[in-house]
Amino acid sequence: MISIKNAAGQVAVVKGQNVQVTSTLGSLDTLSFNFYNLHTNKVDGDVLAPFSVINVPEKGEDYVLQTYNTDNIGDYIQYSVSAIQIARMFHYHYVKDKIGVETTTTNGDSTDTSTTSKPIKLKDALNFLFKDSGFEVVIGADVNQNSVKTFSDGLGGGYADELLQTAATSYGIEYYWKNKTCYVAREIGGKNKFVFVDNVNCTKISVQEDDTAITTRATGTINITKQSGDNSSVNTLTSTYISPLVKEKGWPIIDATPYTEDFTDDGKSFVMSQQLLDDKVKNLVHDYPSVQYTVDGANFKKFAKYLHDVSIGDYGYLRTRQGIDVETRVQSITSYPQDPSKGNTITFGNLAFDLIDYMTYQHNQQDKYREWYTSMSLKVNNLAEIVHKANAGFDTFTTNWGESQQQNTQDIQKLQQELQQLLNSQKDKDTADKGKDENDTNK
């Protein structure tokens, strides 16, 4: 059952159909479901209004209505509803003020205003964003609350949820929501939380490779201006990097967006060099496909005794039918909280290989296929040998049985002949005795 409460306080409890919850790393959970309502009962439909809150007991989570539509089916109205975690309401909070920035005004012949950025501690940034918002934040023990970051224009002057995302990126943290509480961690999830084996504790592991973002060559140019009094000189450095896969695998030349930048060498803080440029250009090349794994039918209810609870952000291992082991991280989970017969579907985030990792991956994949093929060939050969032996045994049995039957037939025929001879001799003897009795004069 699902409860719906609108902003006016009206409540309706409906029987949800096809209840589906999708959780995605870095995003709010979404909810979708259907329910049916008689045309004569308007209460259930009336509670669907802007800002209605929907609760799914199995998830222990509140969701705020986003959209719904209706369709007439005989005497019933079918409602199709979509909603999002109630943390969406954090967006309603607009932060007008800013912290981490100081404005100085000097008066002379004209008024000059200068802005200076100041470092902000993480705990101060979060407390500032959540103040008077109606939401709470909990900082995990693995997070350094006193770590500091500087924002060029300060932190503030925007919607709270967008500023939170900016802060998370700057401080290198992750977070997730549970109703109106935000939990902050250095990294969501844990290591070695699951092992999914294709066709063992899940229905299927699908692999999707996306080659559209591949590049194999990058170039870079920097212009360094050095000022010496009234004189200046410009030194230009260039760099080109080509992926080894062009030569080793025959891949085509695919250019990345060129890198160009101008620097001024003041003799104090300038640090750019040819080596730094070479390293930067090399990192522009994306010579591997984006790989995404999807596990279908991973029913945690059914396999609870084999698995821990699997959550967004968890790391674990996949093993395909070819025996390929891959460490990956849960990116998204689609669950069906009110239908125990349906298994969850898990999507794992794109894996970014470096060149060595990717070549090792491909090499291992080829080895695994080779091992699989060899194993299958051995099994086929073994099967053929077993069939051959079975046929040979059957042939031997047939031959022996045939010879035995032939011998038995011959023995029976021989016994029949002997019996017939015995009967014939007995008949001749009886005839001879009868003749003697008829000619006996002494009788």
Phi, psi and chi 1 to 4 in degrees:
 res  aa     phi    psi   chi1   chi2   chi3   chi4
   1 MET       -  153.3  -55.7  -59.1  -72.8      -
   2 ILE  -130.7  135.2  -66.8  175.4      -      -
   3 SER  -105.0  142.3   65.9      -      -      -
   4 ILE  -127.3  129.5  -54.0  172.5      -      -
   5 LYS  -130.3  122.9 -178.6  178.7 -179.6  179.5
   6 ASN   -88.1  175.8   64.5   15.7      -      -
   7 ALA   -64.5  -22.9      -      -      -      -
   8 ALA   -83.8   -4.9      -      -      -      -
   9 GLY    97.8   -2.1      -      -      -      -
  10 GLN   -69.9  140.3  -71.3  179.6  -65.4      -
  11 VAL  -127.1  139.5  177.9      -      -      -
  12 ALA  -136.9  143.4      -      -      -      -
  13 VAL  -113.4  123.3  177.1      -      -      -
  14 VAL  -123.1  158.3  -59.9      -      -      -
  15 LYS   -92.8  108.3 -176.7  177.2 -178.8 -179.4
  16 GLY   -76.0  145.4      -      -      -      -
  17 GLN  -118.9  142.3  -55.2  -73.1  -23.9      -
  18 ASN    52.3   47.8  -59.3  -41.2      -      -
  19 VAL   -71.8  122.5 -178.0      -      -      -
  20 GLN  -135.7  129.6  176.2  178.0  -54.5      -
  21 VAL  -120.4  129.2  175.1      -      -      -
  22 THR  -117.7  121.5  -60.2      -      -      -
  23 SER  -108.9  131.5  -56.4      -      -      -
  24 THR  -131.6  134.9  -56.8      -      -      -
  25 LEU   -59.1  126.5 -173.8   64.1      -      -
  26 GLY    84.1    4.0      -      -      -      -
  27 SER  -134.4  165.3  -59.1      -      -      -
  28 LEU   -79.6  148.2  -62.0  177.5      -      -
  29 ASP   -65.4  147.8  -66.3    0.3      -      -
  30 THR  -119.7  150.3   59.3      -      -      -
  31 LEU  -127.6  139.3  165.5   69.9      -      -
  32 SER  -141.0  144.5   64.5      -      -      -
  33 PHE  -166.1  167.0   65.7   94.9      -      -
  34 ASN  -120.7  155.7  -57.2  -33.8      -      -
  35 PHE  -152.0  159.6   72.0   91.1      -      -
  36 TYR  -113.0  146.6  -61.8   92.0      -      -
  37 ASN  -144.4  135.2 -170.4   27.2      -      -
  38 LEU   -64.5  147.1  -76.8  169.0      -      -
  39 HIS   -59.9  -28.3  -77.7  -86.4      -      -
  40 THR   -81.2   -9.9   55.3      -      -      -
  41 ASN  -110.2  101.5 -176.0    0.0      -      -
  42 LYS   -91.5  -11.3  -64.8 -177.2  179.1 -178.8
  43 VAL   -62.0  -48.8  175.8      -      -      -
  44 ASP   -59.3  -39.2  -68.8   -8.4      -      -
  45 GLY   -73.9  -34.5      -      -      -      -
  46 ASP   -66.4  -25.1  -72.3  -15.4      -      -
  47 VAL   -75.5  -14.2  -62.9      -      -      -
  48 LEU   -81.4  101.8  -70.7  174.9      -      -
  49 ALA  -150.7  165.7      -      -      -      -
  50 PRO   -50.9  134.5  -28.8   36.2      -      -
  51 PHE    73.4   14.2  -45.1  113.3      -      -
  52 SER   -65.7  141.8  -68.9      -      -      -
  53 VAL  -107.6  129.7  175.1      -      -      -
  54 ILE  -113.9  133.3  -58.2  167.6      -      -
  55 ASN  -119.0  131.7  179.0  -92.5      -      -
  56 VAL  -110.4  107.5  179.1      -      -      -
  57 PRO   -56.0  -39.8  -22.4   33.0      -      -
  58 GLU   -63.6  -27.5  -68.2   81.1    0.9      -
  59 LYS   -94.5  -18.0  -59.7  -64.0  -69.9 -174.2
  60 GLY    62.1   32.7      -      -      -      -
  61 GLU  -129.8  144.2 -168.3   73.6   43.7      -
  62 ASP  -101.1  143.1  -71.3  -28.0      -      -
  63 TYR  -128.9  147.9  -55.9   84.0      -      -
  64 VAL  -103.8  135.9   60.4      -      -      -
  65 LEU   -59.7  136.3  177.3   67.6      -      -
  66 GLN  -110.4  -58.6  -79.5 -165.0  -56.6      -
  67 THR  -142.8  158.7   64.6      -      -      -
  68 TYR  -155.8  154.5   76.3   92.6      -      -
  69 ASN  -140.9  162.7   57.8   65.1      -      -
  70 THR  -124.1  157.0   61.3      -      -      -
  71 ASP  -148.6  131.5 -170.8   16.4      -      -
  72 ASN   -79.4  125.2  -71.5  -38.1      -      -
  73 ILE  -129.3   92.6  -57.8  176.8      -      -
  74 GLY    61.3 -123.4      -      -      -      -
  75 ASP   -83.3   -0.7  -65.8  -27.5      -      -
  76 TYR  -115.0  158.7  -67.4   89.0      -      -
  77 ILE  -111.3  127.3  -55.8  174.6      -      -
  78 GLN   -95.9  126.1  176.0 -178.2  -81.4      -
  79 TYR  -103.4  129.2  -68.6   82.7      -      -
  80 SER  -111.5  118.0  -61.1      -      -      -
  81 VAL  -119.3  140.2 -178.1      -      -      -
  82 SER  -128.6  142.5   66.7      -      -      -
  83 ALA  -146.0  169.0      -      -      -      -
  84 ILE  -135.7  155.7 -167.2  168.9      -      -
  85 GLN   -47.7  144.6  -92.7 -176.6  -59.6      -
  86 ILE   -62.8  -16.5 -161.2  168.7      -      -
  87 ALA   -62.4  -12.6      -      -      -      -
  88 ARG   -57.3  -29.0  170.0   60.8 -177.5  167.8
  89 MET   -68.5  -12.8  -69.5 -177.1  172.6      -
  90 PHE   -62.6  -24.6 -169.8   54.2      -      -
  91 HIS   -67.5  -22.7  177.9   76.0      -      -
  92 TYR   -66.7  -18.2  -57.7  167.1      -      -
  93 HIS   -88.6  112.4  178.5   51.0      -      -
  94 TYR  -100.4  125.6 -171.3   88.5      -      -
  95 VAL   -94.1  107.9 -178.0      -      -      -
  96 LYS   -79.1  -41.9  -63.5  179.9 -179.6  179.2
  97 ASP   -78.1  172.6  -61.9  -30.7      -      -
  98 LYS  -133.4  151.2  -71.0 -174.2  177.3 -177.0
  99 ILE  -126.5  161.8   59.5  172.2      -      -
 100 GLY    79.7   20.3      -      -      -      -
 101 VAL  -145.5  139.2   63.0      -      -      -
 102 GLU  -128.3  128.1 -176.1  176.9   88.4      -
 103 THR  -105.4  127.0  -57.9      -      -      -
 104 THR  -115.8  131.2  -56.6      -      -      -
 105 THR  -115.7  127.5  -57.6      -      -      -
 106 THR  -116.8  138.9   57.9      -      -      -
 107 ASN  -107.3  124.1  -66.5  -42.2      -      -
 108 GLY  -141.3 -134.6      -      -      -      -
 109 ASP   -63.0  -27.6  -64.2  -25.1      -      -
 110 SER  -142.7  161.3   61.5      -      -      -
 111 THR   -87.9  122.6  -59.2      -      -      -
 112 ASP  -110.9  138.4  -64.6  -33.6      -      -
 113 THR  -120.5  128.3  -58.4      -      -      -
 114 SER  -124.7  148.7   61.0      -      -      -
 115 THR  -117.4  132.1  -59.0      -      -      -
 116 THR  -123.1  128.8  -56.4      -      -      -
 117 SER   -87.7  143.3  -62.0      -      -      -
 118 LYS  -124.6  147.4  -68.1 -174.5  174.4 -178.3
 119 PRO   -66.7  146.3   22.6  -32.6      -      -
 120 ILE  -122.6  132.9  -50.1  170.6      -      -
 121 LYS   -72.7  147.8  -69.2 -177.3  178.9 -179.7
 122 LEU   -57.9  -46.9  171.7   60.7      -      -
 123 LYS   -62.7  -34.3   62.1 -179.9 -179.9 -178.8
 124 ASP   -70.8  -37.8  -66.5  -24.8      -      -
 125 ALA   -64.1  -44.0      -      -      -      -
 126 LEU   -69.8  -42.9  -66.0  177.6      -      -
 127 ASN   -61.4  -35.7  -70.4  -26.0      -      -
 128 PHE   -66.8  -42.5  171.2   71.2      -      -
 129 LEU   -71.2  -32.9  -64.3  179.5      -      -
 130 PHE   -92.8   -8.8  -80.4   82.1      -      -
 131 LYS   -60.7  128.8 -177.2 -179.0  178.7 -179.0
 132 ASP    61.1   23.0  -60.2  -33.8      -      -
 133 SER   -94.9  -17.0   67.9      -      -      -
 134 GLY    85.8    3.7      -      -      -      -
 135 PHE  -121.9  158.4  -68.3   80.6      -      -
 136 GLU  -117.8  158.3  -63.1 -179.2   -8.2      -
 137 VAL  -129.8  137.4   60.5      -      -      -
 138 VAL  -121.5  122.0  175.6      -      -      -
 139 ILE   -96.2  125.0  -56.9  175.3      -      -
 140 GLY   -66.9  158.8      -      -      -      -
 141 ALA   -67.5  -21.1      -      -      -      -
 142 ASP   -85.2    2.1   61.7  -22.6      -      -
 143 VAL  -101.7  133.5  176.3      -      -      -
 144 ASN   -82.5  102.4 -179.6    7.3      -      -
 145 GLN   -66.5  -19.7  -59.6 -171.7   33.0      -
 146 ASN   -97.9    5.8  -66.4  -45.7      -      -
 147 SER   -64.8  145.2   62.1      -      -      -
 148 VAL  -120.4  148.1  -64.1      -      -      -
 149 LYS  -140.2  153.6  -67.4  -66.1  175.8 -177.7
 150 THR  -114.6  130.7  -59.2      -      -      -
 151 PHE  -106.0  130.4  -60.7   83.9      -      -
 152 SER   -57.1  -34.8   59.6      -      -      -
 153 ASP  -119.7   22.8 -166.9   29.7      -      -
 154 GLY    80.0  175.0      -      -      -      -
 155 LEU  -114.2  121.1 -179.7   64.9      -      -
 156 GLY   141.2 -170.3      -      -      -      -
 157 GLY    67.8   43.8      -      -      -      -
 158 GLY  -171.4 -178.2      -      -      -      -
 159 TYR   -72.9  141.6  -70.7  101.2      -      -
 160 ALA   -59.4  -42.0      -      -      -      -
 161 ASP   -67.7  -36.1   59.1  -23.4      -      -
 162 GLU   -70.0  -38.7  -62.9  172.7   -1.8      -
 163 LEU   -67.6  -34.1  -65.7  173.6      -      -
 164 LEU   -63.9  -41.2  175.8   60.8      -      -
 165 GLN   -64.9  -40.2 -178.2   59.2   55.3      -
 166 THR   -61.3  -44.1  -61.1      -      -      -
 167 ALA   -64.9  -41.3      -      -      -      -
 168 ALA   -61.5  -41.8      -      -      -      -
 169 THR   -65.0  -42.0  -57.7      -      -      -
 170 SER   -68.1  -42.9  -60.9      -      -      -
 171 TYR   -86.7   -7.5  -71.5  100.0      -      -
 172 GLY    69.6   44.3      -      -      -      -
 173 ILE  -121.9  168.4   56.9  173.2      -      -
 174 GLU  -127.2  162.3  -64.9 -179.5  -13.0      -
 175 TYR  -153.3  158.7   60.5   91.6      -      -
 176 TYR  -143.9  163.0   67.6   92.9      -      -
 177 TRP  -111.9  144.0  -69.1   88.9      -      -
 178 LYS  -131.4  103.3 -172.4   67.0  177.3  176.6
 179 ASN    54.1 -117.8  -71.6  -42.5      -      -
 180 LYS  -102.5   20.5  -70.0 -169.5  173.6 -176.1
 181 THR  -117.4  131.2  -58.8      -      -      -
 182 CYS  -102.3  125.0  177.0      -      -      -
 183 TYR  -105.2  122.6  -65.9   88.7      -      -
 184 VAL  -105.7  134.8  175.8      -      -      -
 185 ALA  -142.1  159.7      -      -      -      -
 186 ARG   -64.1  -37.8 -173.8  174.6   61.8   83.0
 187 GLU  -154.6  130.0 -173.6  176.9   57.1      -
 188 ILE   -75.0  143.5  -63.6  171.6      -      -
 189 GLY    92.4  176.2      -      -      -      -
 190 GLY  -132.3  171.6      -      -      -      -
 191 LYS   -90.2  152.2  -61.5  -74.1 -172.0  179.1
 192 ASN    52.0   44.7  -57.0  -38.3      -      -
 193 LYS   -89.2  -13.1  -66.9  -61.1  -65.6  -73.4
 194 PHE  -160.3  158.4   58.7   85.1      -      -
 195 VAL  -138.0  116.6  174.7      -      -      -
 196 PHE  -106.2  125.9  -69.7  117.6      -      -
 197 VAL  -113.2  124.4 -178.8      -      -      -
 198 ASP   -54.0  126.1 -158.7   -6.4      -      -
 199 ASN    67.5   16.7 -154.1   32.7      -      -
 200 VAL  -114.8  -68.4  175.5      -      -      -
 201 ASN  -111.0   16.9   62.1  -10.0      -      -
 202 CYS  -152.5  157.9   62.9      -      -      -
 203 THR   -72.2  -44.4  -56.0      -      -      -
 204 LYS  -159.8  141.9  179.5  178.2   63.2  174.3
 205 ILE  -111.6  118.2  -63.4  177.5      -      -
 206 SER  -104.3  142.8  -56.6      -      -      -
 207 VAL  -120.4  129.4 -176.9      -      -      -
 208 GLN  -126.6  122.7  179.1 -179.5  -10.8      -
 209 GLU  -107.7  133.1  -70.3 -167.0   10.0      -
 210 ASP  -114.4  114.4 -177.4    0.6      -      -
 211 ASP   -96.6    1.4  -59.5  -19.3      -      -
 212 THR   -67.4  -23.7   56.4      -      -      -
 213 ALA   -95.9    5.8      -      -      -      -
 214 ILE   -69.7  135.0  -72.0  178.6      -      -
 215 THR  -131.6  151.6   56.7      -      -      -
 216 THR  -125.6   -6.9   57.6      -      -      -
 217 ARG  -142.2  140.4 -178.2  173.7   66.9 -177.1
 218 ALA  -138.7  147.4      -      -      -      -
 219 THR  -129.8  153.3   58.5      -      -      -
 220 GLY  -145.5  146.8      -      -      -      -
 221 THR  -138.6  132.4  -57.5      -      -      -
 222 ILE  -128.5  139.9   58.3  174.0      -      -
 223 ASN  -110.6  119.9  -60.1  -52.8      -      -
 224 ILE  -108.5  115.8  -54.6  170.5      -      -
 225 THR   -98.3  124.0  -59.0      -      -      -
 226 LYS  -113.2  123.8 -170.9  168.1 -175.6  178.2
 227 GLN   -99.6  130.4 -168.3   75.6   29.5      -
 228 SER  -135.3   95.8  178.0      -      -      -
 229 GLY    66.4 -128.6      -      -      -      -
 230 ASP   -86.5   -5.1  -64.9  -27.2      -      -
 231 ASN  -101.0  146.7  -61.3  -40.2      -      -
 232 SER  -138.6  149.6   63.1      -      -      -
 233 SER  -134.1  151.0   59.1      -      -      -
 234 VAL  -118.3  126.0  177.9      -      -      -
 235 ASN  -113.0  127.7 -179.0   29.0      -      -
 236 THR  -108.4  129.2  -60.4      -      -      -
 237 LEU  -113.3  138.3  -61.4  179.4      -      -
 238 THR  -128.0  156.2   61.0      -      -      -
 239 SER  -151.6  143.2  178.8      -      -      -
 240 THR  -135.1  133.4  -60.6      -      -      -
 241 TYR  -127.2  131.5  175.1   78.3      -      -
 242 ILE  -119.6  130.2  -61.1  176.6      -      -
 243 SER   -60.9  137.3  168.4      -      -      -
 244 PRO   -59.0  -20.2  -22.9   33.3      -      -
 245 LEU   -66.9  -21.0  -67.8  174.9      -      -
 246 VAL   -62.0  -43.0  171.8      -      -      -
 247 LYS   -83.4  -42.9 -178.5  177.8  179.6  180.0
 248 GLU   -77.2  -34.5  -64.5  177.5   12.9      -
 249 LYS  -114.3   -3.6  -62.1  -70.5 -174.3  179.6
 250 GLY    74.6   22.2      -      -      -      -
 251 TRP   -69.9  152.1  -75.4   18.5      -      -
 252 PRO   -77.5  165.0   29.3  -36.3      -      -
 253 ILE   -78.5  118.9  -66.6  -67.4      -      -
 254 ILE  -126.4  113.8  -53.6  173.3      -      -
 255 ASP   -79.5  134.3  -72.7  -44.3      -      -
 256 ALA   -82.6  165.3      -      -      -      -
 257 THR   -62.1  125.0  -58.2      -      -      -
 258 PRO   -62.1  149.6  -21.5   33.0      -      -
 259 TYR  -104.5  128.2  162.5   69.9      -      -
 260 THR  -139.7  135.0  -57.1      -      -      -
 261 GLU  -156.2  150.0 -165.9  163.3   -3.8      -
 262 ASP  -110.3  137.7  -63.5  -34.2      -      -
 263 PHE  -128.3  155.7  -67.2   92.9      -      -
 264 THR  -117.4  123.2  -60.6      -      -      -
 265 ASP   -90.7  106.1 -176.9    0.3      -      -
 266 ASP   -94.7    4.8   57.3    6.2      -      -
 267 GLY    77.3    3.2      -      -      -      -
 268 LYS  -121.2  -64.4  -62.8  178.6 -178.7  179.5
 269 SER  -102.1   -2.4   59.5      -      -      -
 270 PHE   -69.8  131.8 -178.2   75.0      -      -
 271 VAL  -130.3   -3.9  -65.9      -      -      -
 272 MET   -67.3  138.6  179.5   56.5   73.2      -
 273 SER  -144.4  174.7   66.0      -      -      -
 274 GLN   -61.9  -40.0 -177.4   67.3   51.4      -
 275 GLN   -64.8  -42.9 -176.6   60.5   53.1      -
 276 LEU   -63.9  -38.4  -69.5  173.9      -      -
 277 LEU   -65.6  -43.9  175.4   61.1      -      -
 278 ASP   -58.5  -43.7  -69.2  -17.0      -      -
 279 ASP   -65.5  -40.4  -67.5  -19.1      -      -
 280 LYS   -65.9  -42.4 -173.9  173.4 -174.3   64.5
 281 VAL   -65.8  -41.2  169.2      -      -      -
 282 LYS   -59.4  -38.6 -177.8  177.5  179.7  179.5
 283 ASN   -71.6  -13.2  -70.0  -29.3      -      -
 284 LEU   -74.7  -21.5  -65.6  176.7      -      -
 285 VAL   -78.6  131.5  168.4      -      -      -
 286 HIS  -116.9   76.4 -172.7  -79.6      -      -
 287 ASP   -97.3   48.7   53.3   -2.7      -      -
 288 TYR  -155.1  151.5   52.8   85.1      -      -
 289 PRO   -79.2  157.0   30.1  -35.0      -      -
 290 SER   -82.1  126.6  -63.0      -      -      -
 291 VAL  -113.3  127.6 -179.2      -      -      -
 292 GLN  -124.5  133.8  179.8  174.1  -78.2      -
 293 TYR  -111.4  141.7  -68.0   84.4      -      -
 294 THR  -130.1  130.7  -58.2      -      -      -
 295 VAL  -107.7  122.3  169.9      -      -      -
 296 ASP  -102.4  141.9  -67.7  -35.4      -      -
 297 GLY    70.0   31.9      -      -      -      -
 298 ALA   -84.3   85.0      -      -      -      -
 299 ASN   -86.8  102.9 -166.6  -31.8      -      -
 300 PHE   -68.2  -27.0  -57.1  140.4      -      -
 301 LYS   -65.3  -41.7  -54.2  176.7 -171.6   72.2
 302 LYS   -75.0  -37.2 -179.0  176.6 -179.7 -178.9
 303 PHE  -106.0   24.7  -63.8  104.4      -      -
 304 ALA   -59.4  -32.7      -      -      -      -
 305 LYS   -73.5  -15.0   62.2 -179.2 -180.0  179.4
 306 TYR  -100.5  -22.6  -57.1  111.9      -      -
 307 LEU  -124.4  152.0  -56.6  169.2      -      -
 308 HIS   -79.5  172.2  -61.1  -68.7      -      -
 309 ASP   -65.2  128.3  -69.2  -26.7      -      -
 310 VAL  -102.3  130.0  179.1      -      -      -
 311 SER  -128.0  167.7  -56.1      -      -      -
 312 ILE   -57.5  135.1  -64.8  -61.5      -      -
 313 GLY    91.7  -12.5      -      -      -      -
 314 ASP   -66.4  146.5  -76.1  -15.3      -      -
 315 TYR  -103.1  148.6  -71.8   87.3      -      -
 316 GLY  -170.4 -163.6      -      -      -      -
 317 TYR  -125.4  146.9  -69.7   87.4      -      -
 318 LEU  -116.4  142.9  -51.7  179.6      -      -
 319 ARG  -128.1  117.9  170.4  165.9  -72.7 -172.2
 320 THR   -80.8  175.0   66.1      -      -      -
 321 ARG   -66.7  -19.9  -61.5 -169.2 -174.0 -167.5
 322 GLN   -87.8    4.2  -71.3   74.2   38.3      -
 323 GLY    82.6   14.1      -      -      -      -
 324 ILE   -81.5  123.0  -59.9  170.7      -      -
 325 ASP   -96.7  131.1  -67.1  -41.6      -      -
 326 VAL  -133.9  128.5  179.6      -      -      -
 327 GLU   -90.6  130.9 -176.9 -179.4   19.4      -
 328 THR  -150.3  177.8 -171.8      -      -      -
 329 ARG  -126.8  140.6 -169.2 -176.2 -169.2 -164.5
 330 VAL   -68.9  122.1  176.2      -      -      -
 331 GLN  -100.3  -37.9  179.8   74.8   18.0      -
 332 SER  -152.4  143.6  175.9      -      -      -
 333 ILE  -130.8  126.4  -61.8  176.8      -      -
 334 THR  -107.5  121.4  -61.8      -      -      -
 335 SER  -124.0  163.6   58.9      -      -      -
 336 TYR  -127.2   81.3  -54.4   87.9      -      -
 337 PRO   -62.2  -22.6   22.3  -33.3      -      -
 338 GLN  -110.3   15.1  -63.5 -170.6   -6.8      -
 339 ASP  -135.8   92.0 -171.5  -11.8      -      -
 340 PRO   -66.3  -12.7   23.3  -32.8      -      -
 341 SER   -79.8  -14.9   67.2      -      -      -
 342 LYS  -100.1  131.3  -71.6 -174.2  178.0 -179.2
 343 GLY   -85.2  154.9      -      -      -      -
 344 ASN   -72.8  153.7  -61.2  -15.6      -      -
 345 THR  -114.0  127.3  -62.7      -      -      -
 346 ILE  -115.9  135.5  -50.0  175.4      -      -
 347 THR  -116.2  134.3  -59.7      -      -      -
 348 PHE  -105.1  143.0  -59.9   88.0      -      -
 349 GLY   -64.2  159.3      -      -      -      -
 350 ASN   -59.6  136.9  -71.2  -25.5      -      -
 351 LEU   -96.8  123.9  -58.8 -179.0      -      -
 352 ALA   -96.3  105.4      -      -      -      -
 353 PHE   -86.2  145.6  -60.7  101.0      -      -
 354 ASP   -86.5  177.7   61.2   24.7      -      -
 355 LEU   -58.8  -46.7  176.6   60.1      -      -
 356 ILE   -64.6  -44.0  -65.0  176.4      -      -
 357 ASP   -60.0  -43.9  -71.2  -20.0      -      -
 358 TYR   -66.6  -43.1  180.0   63.6      -      -
 359 MET   -65.3  -37.9  -66.8 -179.0   68.8      -
 360 THR   -64.1  -42.5  -58.8      -      -      -
 361 TYR   -58.1  -48.3  163.9   78.4      -      -
 362 GLN   -64.4  -41.2  -67.2  -75.3   12.8      -
 363 HIS   -62.6  -46.8  177.2   73.0      -      -
 364 ASN   -63.2  -37.3  -69.3  -19.0      -      -
 365 GLN   -63.8  -43.0 -171.0  176.4   43.3      -
 366 GLN   -63.5  -41.8  -68.0  171.7    3.7      -
 367 ASP   -62.8  -41.1  -74.3  -13.6      -      -
 368 LYS   -65.3  -41.9  -67.4  -63.7 -176.2 -179.4
 369 TYR   -63.6  -39.3  -87.6  106.0      -      -
 370 ARG   -64.1  -43.9 -169.3  177.5  -62.8  109.5
 371 GLU   -63.1  -42.1  -68.8  173.9    7.2      -
 372 TRP   -62.1  -44.2  176.3   77.8      -      -
 373 TYR   -63.8  -44.6  178.6   78.0      -      -
 374 THR   -61.7  -43.2  -58.8      -      -      -
 375 SER   -61.3  -44.3  175.0      -      -      -
 376 MET   -64.6  -38.0  -72.2  -57.8  -63.1      -
 377 SER   -63.7  -42.8  -63.2      -      -      -
 378 LEU   -62.8  -40.6  -70.8  174.0      -      -
 379 LYS   -64.3  -40.2  -70.9  178.8 -179.3  179.4
 380 VAL   -64.7  -43.2  170.3      -      -      -
 381 ASN   -63.2  -42.7  -69.4  -23.6      -      -
 382 ASN   -62.2  -40.5  -69.5  -21.2      -      -
 383 LEU   -63.2  -42.7  179.0   60.2      -      -
 384 ALA   -62.1  -40.2      -      -      -      -
 385 GLU   -65.9  -40.8 -175.4  177.4   -7.7      -
 386 ILE   -62.1  -44.3  -68.4  171.6      -      -
 387 VAL   -62.5  -41.3  172.5      -      -      -
 388 HIS   -61.0  -46.4  174.1   72.1      -      -
 389 LYS   -63.2  -40.0  -71.4 -178.9  178.7  179.9
 390 ALA   -62.6  -44.4      -      -      -      -
 391 ASN   -64.1  -40.8  -71.8  -24.5      -      -
 392 ALA   -64.0  -41.9      -      -      -      -
 393 GLY   -63.8  -39.3      -      -      -      -
 394 PHE   -65.8  -41.4 -178.7   72.7      -      -
 395 ASP   -61.7  -43.9  -68.3  -18.9      -      -
 396 THR   -62.6  -43.4  -59.1      -      -      -
 397 PHE   -61.2  -43.9  167.9   77.4      -      -
 398 THR   -63.2  -42.6  -57.4      -      -      -
 399 THR   -64.0  -49.0  -58.8      -      -      -
 400 ASN   -61.8  -42.4  -67.3  -20.6      -      -
 401 TRP   -64.1  -40.6 -177.8   82.9      -      -
 402 GLY   -64.3  -43.9      -      -      -      -
 403 GLU   -64.1  -40.5  -68.1  175.8   -9.0      -
 404 SER   -62.8  -44.0  175.3      -      -      -
 405 GLN   -64.1  -39.3  -73.7  -64.4   97.8      -
 406 GLN   -63.9  -42.6 -175.7  178.1    4.9      -
 407 GLN   -63.9  -42.2 -176.6   63.4   44.2      -
 408 ASN   -61.5  -41.5  -70.3  -21.1      -      -
 409 THR   -62.3  -43.0  -58.6      -      -      -
 410 GLN   -63.8  -41.1  -68.4  174.9   -8.9      -
 411 ASP   -63.7  -41.3  -69.3  -17.4      -      -
 412 ILE   -64.1  -45.2  -68.4  172.6      -      -
 413 GLN   -59.7  -40.1  -70.0  175.8  -13.2      -
 414 LYS   -64.7  -43.1 -175.6  176.8 -179.9 -178.8
 415 LEU   -63.8  -39.0  -72.1  173.0      -      -
 416 GLN   -62.9  -41.2  -72.5  177.1  -22.6      -
 417 GLN   -63.5  -44.1  -69.1  174.0   -4.7      -
 418 GLU   -63.9  -41.1  -68.9  176.9   -6.0      -
 419 LEU   -63.6  -41.3  179.7   60.2      -      -
 420 GLN   -65.1  -40.4 -172.6   62.7   43.8      -
 421 GLN   -63.2  -39.6  -70.0  175.4   -5.0      -
 422 LEU   -64.6  -41.8 -178.4   61.5      -      -
 423 LEU   -65.0  -43.0  -69.6  173.9      -      -
 424 ASN   -62.6  -42.6  -70.1  -20.0      -      -
 425 SER   -66.6  -35.8   63.5      -      -      -
 426 GLN   -67.9  -37.0 -176.0   63.4   38.5      -
 427 LYS   -66.6  -42.3 -178.4  177.8 -179.5 -178.9
 428 ASP   -62.9  -38.9  -67.4  -17.5      -      -
 429 LYS   -65.9  -40.6 -177.3  174.5 -177.9  -74.5
 430 ASP   -64.9  -39.2  -68.8  -17.9      -      -
 431 THR   -65.9  -41.9  -58.3      -      -      -
 432 ALA   -64.8  -41.6      -      -      -      -
 433 ASP   -66.0  -35.9  -69.8  -16.8      -      -
 434 LYS   -67.3  -36.5 -177.2  177.9 -180.0 -178.5
 435 GLY   -66.5  -36.5      -      -      -      -
 436 LYS   -64.7  -39.4  -71.8  179.9 -179.9 -179.4
 437 ASP   -64.8  -38.7  -68.6  -18.0      -      -
 438 GLU   -69.4  -28.0  -69.2  176.4   -9.1      -
 439 ASN   -99.7   11.1  -62.0  -39.6      -      -
 440 ASP   -81.9  109.0 -170.0   -1.7      -      -
 441 THR   -82.0  -15.5   55.7      -      -      -
 442 ASN   -86.0    0.2  -62.3  -38.4      -      -
 443 LYS   -73.7      - -176.5  176.1  177.3 -179.8
